[in-house]
């Protein structure tokens, strides 16, 4: 019987070792699952950051396009204003020349009149 008891103790010891080993495996699996969940959370954060950066880039691109369009509009308006200024300057020069010519004609008329009267 001593042999049977010794054999039973060996079996009990092996069973305890197997249970301890199983607890270690369960702990490793639990840690691995926690690490995997943390990894997934980290990936989701990175994906959100990438989406935000992409949205910012798209928004920046749209802003650049709007700004370029506004610049083009202002350039066209500036050209129109410059054309209007040029037209006004031409008109003023023409009026000035006309006034000068008219004054000269009036002066010539009076000069001739004075000459004729004398």
DRENMI-85184 format. One line per field, with one value per residue (C-alpha): residue number from 1; residue in three letters; y, z, x. Coordinates in Angstrom, 1 decimal, always signed. Layout:
% residues N
nr: c(NUM / ...)
rest: c(ALA / ...)
north: c(Y / ...)
up: c(Z / ...)
east: c(X / ...)
***
This chain:
% residues 118
nr: c(1 / 2 / 3 / 4 / 5 / 6 / 7 / 8 / 9 / 10 / 11 / 12 / 13 / 14 / 15 / 16 / 17 / 18 / 19 / 20 / 21 / 22 / 23 / 24 / 25 / 26 / 27 / 28 / 29 / 30 / 31 / 32 / 33 / 34 / 35 / 36 / 37 / 38 / 39 / 40 / 41 / 42 / 43 / 44 / 45 / 46 / 47 / 48 / 49 / 50 / 51 / 52 / 53 / 54 / 55 / 56 / 57 / 58 / 59 / 60 / 61 / 62 / 63 / 64 / 65 / 66 / 67 / 68 / 69 / 70 / 71 / 72 / 73 / 74 / 75 / 76 / 77 / 78 / 79 / 80 / 81 / 82 / 83 / 84 / 85 / 86 / 87 / 88 / 89 / 90 / 91 / 92 / 93 / 94 / 95 / 96 / 97 / 98 / 99 / 100 / 101 / 102 / 103 / 104 / 105 / 106 / 107 / 108 / 109 / 110 / 111 / 112 / 113 / 114 / 115 / 116 / 117 / 118)
rest: c(UNK / UNK / UNK / UNK / UNK / UNK / UNK / UNK / UNK / UNK / UNK / UNK / UNK / UNK / UNK / UNK / UNK / UNK / UNK / UNK / UNK / UNK / UNK / UNK / UNK / UNK / UNK / UNK / UNK / UNK / UNK / UNK / UNK / UNK / UNK / UNK / UNK / UNK / UNK / UNK / UNK / UNK / UNK / UNK / UNK / UNK / UNK / UNK / UNK / UNK / UNK / UNK / UNK / UNK / UNK / UNK / UNK / UNK / UNK / UNK / UNK / UNK / UNK / UNK / UNK / UNK / UNK / UNK / UNK / UNK / UNK / UNK / UNK / UNK / UNK / UNK / UNK / UNK / UNK / UNK / UNK / UNK / UNK / UNK / UNK / UNK / UNK / UNK / UNK / UNK / UNK / UNK / UNK / UNK / UNK / UNK / UNK / UNK / UNK / UNK / UNK / UNK / UNK / UNK / UNK / UNK / UNK / UNK / UNK / UNK / UNK / UNK / UNK / UNK / UNK / UNK / UNK / UNK)
north: c(+0.0 / +2.4 / +2.2 / +3.1 / +6.1 / +7.2 / +6.8 / +8.8 / +11.6 / +11.7 / +11.9 / +14.7 / +16.6 / +16.3 / +17.4 / +20.5 / +21.2 / +20.9 / +23.2 / +25.7 / +25.5 / +26.0 / +29.1 / +30.4 / +29.8 / +31.5 / +34.5 / +34.7 / +34.4 / +37.1 / +39.4 / +38.8 / +39.6 / +42.8 / +43.7 / +43.0 / +45.3 / +48.0 / +47.6 / +47.8 / +51.0 / +52.5 / +51.6 / +53.2 / +56.4 / +56.4 / +55.9 / +58.8 / +61.0 / +60.1 / +60.9 / +64.3 / +65.0 / +64.1 / +66.3 / +69.2 / +68.6 / +68.6 / +71.7 / +73.4 / +72.5 / +73.9 / +77.1 / +77.4 / +76.9 / +79.5 / +81.9 / +81.4 / +82.1 / +85.2 / +86.4 / +85.9 / +87.8 / +90.7 / +90.7 / +91.0 / +93.8 / +95.5 / +95.3 / +96.8 / +99.6 / +100.3 / +100.4 / +102.8 / +105.0 / +104.9 / +106.0 / +108.8 / +110.0 / +109.9 / +111.9 / +114.4 / +114.8 / +115.2 / +117.8 / +119.6 / +119.6 / +120.8 / +123.5 / +124.6 / +124.5 / +126.5 / +129.0 / +129.4 / +129.9 / +132.5 / +134.2 / +134.2 / +135.5 / +138.4 / +139.1 / +139.3 / +141.5 / +143.8 / +143.9 / +144.6 / +147.3 / +149.2)
up: c(+0.0 / +0.5 / -3.1 / -4.0 / -1.7 / -3.1 / -6.6 / -5.6 / -4.1 / -7.4 / -9.3 / -7.0 / -7.3 / -11.1 / -11.0 / -8.9 / -11.3 / -14.3 / -12.6 / -11.8 / -15.4 / -16.6 / -14.3 / -15.8 / -19.3 / -18.4 / -17.1 / -20.2 / -22.4 / -20.3 / -20.6 / -24.3 / -24.7 / -22.7 / -24.9 / -28.0 / -26.8 / -26.0 / -29.4 / -31.0 / -29.1 / -30.2 / -33.8 / -33.6 / -32.1 / -35.0 / -37.5 / -36.0 / -36.1 / -39.7 / -40.6 / -38.8 / -40.6 / -43.9 / -43.1 / -42.2 / -45.5 / -47.5 / -45.6 / -46.3 / -50.0 / -50.2 / -48.5 / -50.9 / -53.9 / -52.5 / -51.8 / -55.4 / -56.8 / -54.7 / -55.9 / -59.5 / -58.9 / -57.3 / -60.1 / -62.6 / -60.6 / -60.4 / -64.2 / -64.7 / -62.3 / -64.1 / -67.4 / -66.0 / -64.6 / -68.1 / -69.7 / -67.3 / -67.8 / -71.6 / -71.3 / -69.0 / -71.4 / -74.3 / -72.4 / -71.4 / -75.0 / -76.1 / -73.5 / -74.5 / -78.1 / -77.4 / -75.3 / -78.1 / -80.7 / -78.5 / -78.0 / -81.7 / -82.4 / -79.9 / -81.2 / -84.8 / -83.6 / -81.9 / -85.0 / -87.2 / -85.0 / -85.0)
east: c(+0.0 / +2.8 / +3.5 / -0.1 / +0.0 / +3.4 / +1.9 / -1.2 / +1.0 / +2.9 / -0.3 / -1.6 / +1.7 / +1.5 / -2.1 / -1.1 / +1.7 / -0.7 / -3.2 / -0.4 / +0.8 / -2.8 / -3.2 / +0.1 / -1.3 / -4.6 / -2.7 / -0.6 / -3.7 / -5.4 / -2.3 / -2.2 / -5.9 / -5.4 / -2.4 / -4.4 / -7.3 / -4.8 / -3.2 / -6.7 / -7.5 / -4.1 / -4.9 / -8.3 / -6.7 / -4.2 / -7.0 / -8.9 / -5.8 / -5.2 / -8.8 / -8.5 / -5.3 / -6.9 / -9.9 / -7.5 / -5.6 / -8.9 / -10.0 / -6.7 / -6.8 / -10.3 / -9.2 / -6.3 / -8.6 / -11.1 / -8.2 / -6.9 / -10.3 / -10.6 / -7.2 / -8.3 / -11.5 / -9.6 / -7.1 / -9.9 / -11.5 / -8.1 / -7.8 / -11.2 / -10.4 / -7.2 / -9.0 / -11.5 / -8.7 / -7.0 / -10.3 / -10.8 / -7.2 / -7.6 / -10.8 / -9.2 / -6.3 / -8.7 / -10.7 / -7.5 / -6.3 / -9.7 / -9.7 / -6.2 / -7.2 / -10.3 / -8.5 / -5.9 / -8.6 / -10.3 / -7.0 / -6.3 / -9.8 / -9.4 / -5.9 / -7.2 / -10.1 / -7.7 / -5.6 / -8.6 / -9.9 / -6.7)
***
